[in-house]
């Protein structure tokens, strides 16, 4: 009897693992780059000095076999976060973690996976801005969130400019295109800050 129960449990665990892997692969954006990654920069990477700390990505990265479990955890977390301010903050946290993960993957030469993760990061940033709008429409105070979103958007744009240095030539146009997400996010947030009489942090990417 015990052997049968253990056998059933093992099959169930395997089935869940296969299902999770399939879900993650189905939702991932896949890229196929034929050129080799650019050599790691030998000089200091240029920055524009955005004062914002990107969240630590954790030890389980998208190239880990445990990644599907992490994705499932994030989806459950989002599903059970109903306050739009909290949900916006959660999307922002996940955007940061995906961005930091993409950095590591580019440095490891895994450009295709890195670009997919980077795209997801910026879609999470876009979702964070969308949740802030919902919160504002519900009469919630989002002034602190808007300030954080503005800094986050600028930092993401700065990091994306740096990531181009690690990528193969045929990946660079896609990375540059991804930079439009934080650009749009900053522009939207800047307008919303002005509506409450607050100046957005200076955009170092404009003259």
N, C-alpha and C positions, 0 to 999 in steps of 0.2 A: 504493500500500500504506500509506504513512504517513498519507495523508488518511483512509483507511478506519479506521485505528487511532485517529486523533484523533477522528474522528466517533463511533466506538463509545465511546471514553472520555468524550466530552462527554455522550452520551446516558446513560451509566451514572451520571455525576455528577448530572445532572438528575433521574434516577430516584431516586437516593439522597436528594437534597434534598427531593423531593416526598414520599417515604416518611417521612422524619424529620419534616417539617411535619405530615403526617397523624397520626403517632404522638403528637406533642406536643398537637395539637388534640384528639385522641381521649381523652387522659389528663387534659386540663385541665377544671376545673370552671368552667362558664360562668355568668355572672350578667347580668341585664338590668335596669339601673336607669334610670328615666325622668326622675328629677329631676337638676338640675344640682349639681355639687360645691359644697360650702360655700366661701365666700371664705377665702383664707389668713388665719390668725390674725394680728392686728395687735399683739398683746401677747405677752409671753413665754409659751411653752407650759408648763403646770405639769408638774413632775416630782416623783417621790418619792425620787429620789436613789439608785437602785440602781447600785452600782459594778460595772459590767460593760460591756465594749466590744463592741458588735455588729460582726461581721466586715464588711469592705468588700465590696460586692456585685460589684465589677469593672466594666468599661466596657461589657460586653455585657449588656443588660437584656432582660426579656421582650418588650419592644416592638421589639426588633431582629430583622431577618431572619436573623441568625446565631444566634439563641437556640436553635433546634432542635439545632444542633451542640453547644452548651453542655450541653443536657439529655442528649444522648447521651453526652457525656464523663462527666457525673455518674453516669449509670446504669452505665456500664462500670466506673467507679471503685468504685461500691458493689458491683458483682458480683464484683470481684476483691479485695475486702477481707473477709477471713475471720475475723480476730481480732475478737471481739465488742466489746472495749474500743475498738479502732481504728475499728470500724464505728460504734459509738455516737458517737465523737468526730467522725466524718465526717458523720453525720446531723445532729449539732449544728451543725457548720460550715455545712452546706447550709441548715439552718433559719435561721441568722443571715443568710446571704446573701439568701435569699428575703425575709426580713423587711425587710432594708435596701432591696431592690429594690421591695418594695411601698410603702415610704415615698416613694421617688422617684416612683413611678407615681401615687400619690395626689396628690402635690404638682403633678404635671403634668396633673391632671384626668382621668386614665385610671382611673376608679374601678372599672369592671367587671373590667378586667385586674388591677388592683391587688388586688382582693378575692380573685380566683382565686389569685393568687400568695401572698397572705397565708394563705389556707387551706392551701396546700401547705406553707408554712413551718411551720405549727403541726402538721401531720401528720408532718413530718420530726422535729420536737421530740418528738412522741409516740413515733416509731420509735426515737429515740435513747434514751429512757427504757427502752423494751422491750429494746434490745440490752444495756443496762447490767444488766438483770435476768438475761439469758442469761449474761453474763460472770460475775456473782456466783455463779450456779448451777454454773459451771465451776470455781469456786474462785479466780478471778482477783481481784486487788486493784483495787477500783473507788472507793476513798475519795476520791481527788482528782477523779475523774470525777463523782461524786455532788455534790461541792461546786460544781463548775462548772455542773452541770445545775441545781442549785437557784438559782444566781445568774442563769443564762440564762433560766430560767422566769419569774423575777420581772421581768427586764428586758423580756422579750417582752410580759408583761402591761402593763408601764408604757408601752411603745411603742404597743401596741394602743389603750390609752386615749387616746393622743395622736392616733392616726390618725383617730379618730372626728371630730376637728375639721375634717378636710379632706374628709370624705365627704359625698355627698348624703344627704338625710334617709332615703330608702328603703334605703340601704346600711347605715346605722348599726346596725340590729338584727342584721344578719349579722355585722358586725365585732365587736359586743359578744358575740355567740354564740361567735365564734372565740376570744375571750378565755378560754373555758372550758378550752381545751387546755392553755395554760401553768398555769392554776390547778390542774388535775388533776395535771399533771406535778410541780409543786412539792409538792403534798400527798403524792404517792407517794414522791418523793425524800426528803422530810422523814422519813417513816416508816423508810426504809432507812438513813438517816443515824443515826437514833435506835437502830437495831438494832446499830450498831457503836459506840455510845456517843459520837456526835458531834452537836452542836447544829447545826441548819440555820440559815442566815442569817435574820435577822428578816424576817418578812413585813410590809411597810409597808402592805398593803392591808387588814389587820385591826386592829381597835382594841386 
